[in-house]
Amino acid sequence: MENNFNLFKKLMEQENMPPLAIEIFRRHYDYLVSGKNFLIRDKDITPLIELPELEAIKNKFTSNLNSYIQKTVIIKLNGGLGTSMGMEKAKSLIHAKDGVSFLDIIANQAMQNSQKLILMDSFATYKDSKKKLDSLMPEQHDIIRHFIQHKIPKVNRLDLTPVKWPNNPVLEWCPPGHGDIYTAFITTGILDKLLNLGVDYAFISNADNLGAVMEPAIPAYMDTKKIPFVMEVSERAQEDRKGGHIAKNRNGQILLRELAQCPEKDIDSFQNIKKYCFFNTNSIWISLKDLKKEMEAHNNILGLPLIVNKKTVDPREPASTPVYQLETAMGCAISIFSGAQAVVVPRSRFRPVKTTNDLVLLRSDLYRLTKSHTIEKTIKREKLPFIDLDQKYYKRIDHLQARFPEGIPSLKKCFSLKITGDVIVPANIILKGDVAITNTQGIQKRLPENVCIEGNYII
């Protein structure tokens, strides 16, 4: 397998990947071919029952908060292409709400509140995102706007060599997961630059999660309690059962377990939301001084647990060559920092958009975009409608927009919406209660205007 690794090394060197990134890939590749068990078993962990809550922290830490805003940088994970929605550009550039993009909202929020903002892009998102952000924000003195995470070759599952895909060689590569942020902090020099500017904390979250906004009480809490790392978690609901949950290992250290790290025999337990009742929102706060110490103590390699994701080389083609993507998760660092904590946050801080179903909710009248460039719910009930759109007709964002041509109809009185078949939905209707719309005619049909639909509606 050493010869195989040399093939990967040569490719990475040709792409000017730094030695540190190549060494980390080597460790992950060795782990893969060794056949060692990288899974986290149920019997080796203990569920967490009680954790500190954000609301209590906000009530306690109320003074000098502006200084913590100035000492904190917001970093948005912006490496994702909206491939799950048929896109081939940065997801943050799509229309999110009221005709503006995720990146518009993020940038305007940072400017209005004098917050430092940096994007971690992937090799696939950097060019378009830079062009957009340059048009939105004036230059930040001494703070760069972007840094690019590394890329690694996808591993052919059949022979553990670099996969070849002549139809689109770009698909032979992938980002190594958002856990790569710690390596990129070093190889780009970002960590030292921020520390030299007096920036003590980083708030890191996904660009598609508009609920993840600055909360200065958290770095105030970390500073007072000398906490190096905080993960925002929320109470699991049924729809979160496949998301990464937290637990304690045998040494009492908090850890994150992703679904890909769970043995098959433990899947039912993993998805038990009453047993493992907190999930990772993928928003973290980290003391940059503590990160610097930890990196120096381990030769700049944190040693995050490996996550082996089984995919196809072209994610849009299930029949394309099967590959392994060797990744790490940013939140897994919670098990490395002594004294790291998880804090329970309200669901309002976790509103990611992974599918067109999620996008329908965000664009609907269930949310409004405030003057302070935040997203607020317009209804009091906690549970949002469950959206289930026919994937044959609504999975791609362009297909979604073609079938909701005037926008999303009112969902304030809706508890669930299921659409089966090819249906065009006018914006001037009301959906009430549990709605199931079915087109049985085999050709595209449009719903009538100015009606209220409740229950089953068959065309």
C-alpha positions in Angstrom: 0.0 0.0 0.0 3.0 2.3 0.3 3.2 2.4 -3.5 -0.5 3.4 -3.5 0.1 6.2 -1.1 2.9 7.5 -3.3 0.3 7.9 -6.1 -1.8 10.1 -3.8 1.3 12.1 -2.6 2.3 12.8 -6.2 -1.1 14.1 -7.1 -1.3 16.3 -4.0 2.1 17.7 -4.6 1.1 18.5 -8.2 -1.8 20.5 -6.7 0.5 22.4 -4.4 -1.0 20.9 -1.2 1.3 21.7 1.7 3.4 19.0 3.4 1.2 19.1 6.6 -2.0 18.4 4.6 -0.2 15.5 2.8 1.0 14.0 6.1 -2.5 14.1 7.6 -3.9 12.4 4.5 -1.2 9.8 4.8 -2.2 9.0 8.3 -5.8 8.7 7.3 -5.0 6.5 4.3 -2.8 4.2 6.4 -5.7 3.9 8.9 -8.1 3.0 6.1 -5.9 0.3 4.5 -5.0 -1.1 7.9 -8.6 -2.2 8.4 -8.5 -0.8 12.0 -11.8 -0.1 13.6 -12.5 3.6 13.5 -16.0 3.2 14.9 -17.3 4.3 18.3 -19.3 1.6 20.0 -22.3 2.1 22.2 -20.7 0.2 25.1 -17.7 2.6 25.2 -19.7 5.8 25.7 -22.3 7.2 28.1 -25.2 9.5 27.2 -25.2 13.1 28.5 -28.3 14.1 30.4 -27.6 17.7 31.7 -25.7 20.5 30.2 -25.4 24.3 30.7 -28.0 26.3 28.7 -27.4 29.4 26.7 -30.3 31.3 28.2 -28.8 31.0 31.7 -25.4 32.0 30.4 -26.9 35.1 28.7 -28.6 36.1 32.0 -25.4 35.8 33.9 -22.9 37.5 31.5 -24.4 40.8 30.5 -21.5 43.4 30.9 -18.6 44.4 28.7 -20.0 42.3 25.8 -18.9 44.7 23.1 -15.3 44.0 23.9 -15.9 40.3 23.3 -17.5 41.1 19.9 -14.2 42.9 19.0 -12.1 40.0 20.3 -14.1 37.4 18.3 -13.9 36.5 14.6 -16.9 34.9 12.8 -15.8 32.2 10.4 -18.4 30.7 8.1 -17.8 27.3 6.5 -18.4 28.1 2.9 -17.0 25.1 1.1 -20.3 23.5 0.2 -21.7 23.3 -3.3 -25.4 22.8 -3.3 -25.0 19.4 -5.0 -28.0 18.0 -3.0 -30.1 20.6 -4.8 -28.6 20.2 -8.2 -26.2 23.2 -7.9 -22.6 23.5 -9.0 -21.7 26.7 -7.1 -21.5 27.8 -3.5 -24.7 27.2 -1.7 -24.3 30.5 0.1 -24.9 32.4 -3.2 -28.5 31.1 -3.8 -31.5 33.2 -2.9 -32.4 32.6 0.7 -35.0 35.1 1.7 -36.7 38.2 0.1 -34.5 37.9 -3.0 -31.2 38.1 -1.1 -28.6 35.3 -0.7 -27.2 33.7 2.4 -24.0 35.5 1.9 -25.8 38.9 1.5 -27.5 38.3 4.9 -24.2 37.2 6.6 -22.2 40.1 5.2 -24.8 42.7 6.1 -25.2 41.4 9.6 -21.4 41.6 10.1 -21.2 45.1 8.7 -24.1 46.4 10.8 -22.6 45.1 14.0 -18.9 45.8 13.3 -18.1 42.1 13.4 -15.0 40.5 11.8 -16.0 38.0 9.1 -13.9 35.4 7.3 -15.1 32.6 4.9 -13.4 29.2 4.8 -13.9 28.3 1.1 -13.2 25.1 -0.8 -11.3 25.1 -4.0 -14.8 24.9 -5.7 -16.4 27.9 -4.0 -13.6 30.4 -3.6 -13.8 32.3 -6.9 -17.5 33.0 -6.9 -17.7 33.7 -3.2 -14.8 36.2 -3.3 -16.4 38.1 -6.2 -19.7 38.3 -4.3 -18.2 39.3 -0.9 -15.9 41.9 -2.5 -19.1 43.6 -3.9 -20.8 43.6 -0.5 -18.1 44.5 2.0 -15.4 47.2 2.2 -11.9 46.0 3.0 -11.4 44.9 6.6 -8.2 46.4 7.9 -5.6 43.7 8.4 -8.2 40.9 8.3 -8.3 38.8 5.2 -11.8 37.7 4.0 -11.1 34.2 2.8 -8.9 31.2 3.3 -9.2 28.0 1.3 -9.3 24.6 2.9 -7.2 21.8 1.4 -8.4 19.2 -1.1 -7.6 15.5 -1.2 -8.0 12.7 -3.8 -11.0 10.4 -3.5 -10.1 6.8 -3.0 -11.4 4.1 -5.4 -13.2 1.6 -3.2 -12.3 -1.3 -5.5 -8.5 -1.1 -5.3 -7.7 1.8 -2.9 -6.0 3.9 -5.6 -6.8 7.4 -6.6 -10.0 7.4 -8.5 -10.0 8.4 -12.2 -13.0 10.2 -13.7 -11.9 11.6 -17.2 -15.4 13.0 -17.8 -14.9 15.6 -15.1 -11.4 15.4 -13.4 -12.5 18.0 -10.8 -14.7 15.2 -9.2 -11.6 13.2 -8.5 -11.0 15.5 -5.5 -12.9 16.5 -2.4 -12.5 18.6 0.7 -11.3 16.6 3.7 -14.3 17.6 5.9 -14.6 20.7 8.0 -12.2 19.3 10.5 -9.6 20.5 8.0 -10.1 24.0 9.4 -7.5 23.4 12.1 -4.9 22.4 9.5 -5.8 25.3 7.3 -5.4 27.7 10.3 -1.8 26.7 10.3 -0.9 26.3 6.6 -2.5 29.7 5.7 -1.0 31.5 8.7 -4.5 32.6 9.7 -4.2 31.5 13.3 -1.0 33.6 14.0 -2.4 36.6 12.1 -5.6 36.6 14.2 -3.7 36.3 17.5 -1.3 39.1 16.5 -4.4 41.3 16.0 -5.7 40.6 19.5 -8.5 38.2 18.3 -8.9 35.7 21.1 -12.0 33.7 20.0 -13.5 32.2 16.8 -17.1 31.5 16.2 -17.4 28.9 13.5 -20.6 27.8 11.8 -22.1 26.7 8.5 -22.9 29.4 5.9 -26.3 27.8 5.3 -27.4 28.2 8.9 -28.8 31.7 9.3 -29.7 31.0 12.9 -26.0 30.9 13.9 -25.4 34.5 14.9 -22.9 36.2 17.2 -23.7 35.7 20.9 -21.0 37.5 22.9 -22.1 36.0 26.2 -20.4 32.7 25.1 -16.9 34.1 24.8 -17.5 36.0 28.0 -18.4 32.7 29.7 -15.4 31.0 28.2 -13.1 33.7 29.3 -14.4 33.7 32.9 -14.5 29.9 33.2 -11.3 29.3 31.2 -13.1 27.0 28.8 -11.1 26.4 25.6 -13.8 25.0 23.4 -17.6 25.2 23.3 -20.0 23.2 21.0 -23.5 24.5 20.5 -25.9 21.6 20.8 -29.7 21.4 20.8 -32.3 18.9 21.9 -32.8 16.1 19.4 -36.1 15.8 17.6 -37.1 12.9 15.4 -35.7 14.6 12.3 -32.3 14.9 13.9 -31.9 11.2 14.6 -29.2 10.7 11.9 -27.2 13.8 13.0 -24.1 13.6 15.1 -24.8 13.4 18.8 -22.6 13.9 21.9 -21.8 11.6 24.7 -19.0 10.9 27.2 -16.1 8.5 26.8 -14.8 6.3 29.6 -12.5 9.1 30.8 -15.5 11.4 31.2 -14.5 13.6 28.2 -17.3 14.8 25.9 -17.1 13.4 22.4 -19.0 13.7 19.1 -20.2 10.6 17.3 -21.3 10.9 13.7 -23.5 8.3 12.0 -20.5 7.2 9.9 -18.7 6.3 13.1 -21.5 4.1 14.5 -21.3 0.3 14.1 -24.3 -1.1 12.2 -25.5 -3.0 15.2 -25.7 0.2 17.2 -27.7 2.2 14.7 -31.0 1.9 16.5 -29.4 3.1 19.7 -27.7 6.0 17.8 -31.0 7.1 16.5 -32.7 6.9 19.9 -33.4 10.6 20.6 -34.4 9.9 24.2 -31.1 8.1 25.0 -28.8 10.5 23.1 -30.8 13.7 23.5 -28.4 16.3 22.3 -27.1 16.8 18.7 -24.3 18.8 17.3 -25.5 22.0 15.5 -22.0 22.3 13.9 -21.5 25.7 15.5 -18.4 25.9 17.8 -16.6 28.6 19.8 -12.8 28.1 20.3 -10.1 30.0 22.2 -7.5 30.7 19.6 -4.8 30.8 22.3 -5.7 27.4 23.5 -5.8 26.1 19.9 -2.3 27.5 19.3 -1.0 25.6 22.4 -2.8 22.4 21.4 -1.4 22.5 17.8 2.1 23.2 19.0 1.9 20.3 21.5 1.0 17.9 18.7 3.2 19.1 15.8 0.1 20.8 14.3 -1.8 17.6 14.0 -4.8 17.4 16.3 -5.4 13.7 15.5 -9.2 14.0 14.9 -11.1 10.8 14.5 -11.3 9.6 10.9 -14.7 9.5 9.2 -14.8 7.2 6.2 -17.7 8.3 3.9 -18.8 6.0 1.2 -19.9 7.9 -1.9 -19.8 7.8 -5.7 -17.2 9.8 -7.6 -20.0 11.8 -9.2 -22.5 12.5 -6.4 -25.2 13.1 -9.0 -24.6 9.7 -10.6 -25.3 6.8 -8.2 -23.9 4.4 -10.8 -20.5 6.1 -11.0 -17.4 4.6 -9.4 -17.7 4.0 -5.7 -15.2 5.9 -3.6 -14.1 6.6 -0.1 -13.9 10.2 1.1 -11.5 10.5 4.1 -12.9 13.2 6.3 -12.8 14.7 9.8 -15.4 16.7 11.6 -14.6 20.0 13.2 -16.7 19.2 16.3 -14.7 16.1 17.1 -12.1 18.4 18.6 -14.4 18.6 21.6 -12.8 15.3 22.8 -9.2 16.7 22.5 -9.5 20.0 24.5 -9.4 19.3 28.2 -12.3 21.2 29.8 -14.3 21.5 26.6 -18.0 22.0 27.0 -21.3 21.7 25.2 -24.0 24.3 25.7 -27.6 23.8 24.9 -29.0 26.4 22.6 -32.6 27.1 21.4 -33.7 25.6 18.1 -33.8 29.1 16.6 -29.9 29.0 16.4 -30.1 25.9 14.1 -31.9 26.5 10.8 -29.7 24.9 8.1 -30.8 24.5 4.5 -29.7 21.1 3.2 -32.5 20.4 0.8 -35.2 22.2 -1.2 -37.6 21.1 1.5 -35.7 23.3 4.0 -35.5 26.1 1.5 -39.3 26.1 1.1 -39.6 26.7 4.9 -37.1 29.5 4.9 -38.6 31.3 1.9 -42.2 31.0 3.3 -44.1 33.4 5.6 -42.9 31.3 8.6 -39.9 33.5 8.7 -39.1 37.2 8.2 -35.9 39.0 7.5 -35.4 41.7 10.1 -33.8 45.1 9.8 -30.8 43.8 11.7 -30.4 41.1 9.0 -31.4 38.2 11.1 -34.1 35.5 10.4 -37.0 35.4 12.9 -40.0 33.0 13.1 -43.4 34.6 12.6 -45.3 31.9 14.4 -45.3 31.0 18.1 -45.5 27.2 17.9 -42.1 25.5 18.1 -42.7 22.8 15.6 -42.4 23.8 11.9 -44.4 22.0 9.1 -42.9 18.8 7.8 -42.2 19.3 4.1 -42.0 16.3 1.7 -41.7 17.3 -1.9 -41.6 14.7 -4.7 -37.8 14.4 -5.4 -38.4 13.6 -9.0 -39.8 17.1 -9.6 -38.6 19.3 -6.7 -35.1 18.1 -5.7 -33.2 20.6 -7.9 -33.5 24.2 -7.0 -34.3 25.3 -10.6 -37.1 22.7 -10.7 -38.4 24.0 -7.4 -38.5 27.6 -8.5 -40.2 26.6 -11.8 -43.0 24.9 -9.8 -43.3 27.7 -7.2 -43.0 30.5 -9.9 -44.5 33.3 -7.8 -42.9 32.2 -4.5 -44.1 30.0 -1.6 -47.7 30.1 -0.5 -48.7 30.8 3.1 -47.6 28.0 5.5 -48.6 29.6 8.8 -51.6 27.3 9.2 -49.9 24.3 7.8 -48.6 21.3 9.8 -47.3 19.2 7.0 -47.1 19.4 3.2 -46.6 16.5 0.9 -46.6 16.9 -2.9 -46.6 13.8 -5.2 -46.2 14.3 -8.9 -45.6 17.3 -11.1 -47.6 20.3 -9.6 -47.3 24.0 -10.1 -48.2 25.8 -6.9 -49.4 29.4 -7.0 -48.3 31.8 -4.2 -51.8 33.2 -3.5 -53.2 30.0 -1.9 -53.3 29.0 1.8 -52.2 25.5 3.0 -54.0 24.5 6.2 -53.4 21.5 8.5 -51.9 18.4 7.1 -51.9 18.8 3.3 -51.2 16.0 0.7 -51.4 17.1 -2.9 -51.3 14.3 -5.5 -51.2 14.6 -9.3 -52.4 11.4 -10.8 -52.7 12.6 -14.4 -49.1 12.0 -15.6 -48.8 15.6 -17.0 -47.9 18.8 -15.2 -50.9 20.4 -13.5 -51.4 23.8 -11.8 -53.4 24.3 -8.6 -56.2 26.8 -8.8 -55.7 30.4 -7.6 -56.9 31.9 -4.3 -58.0 28.7 -2.6 -57.4 27.2 0.8 -56.3 23.6 0.6 -56.7 21.3 3.6 -56.3 17.5 3.8 -56.0 15.3 0.7 -56.2 17.1 -2.7 -56.1 14.9 -5.8 -55.8 16.4 -9.2 
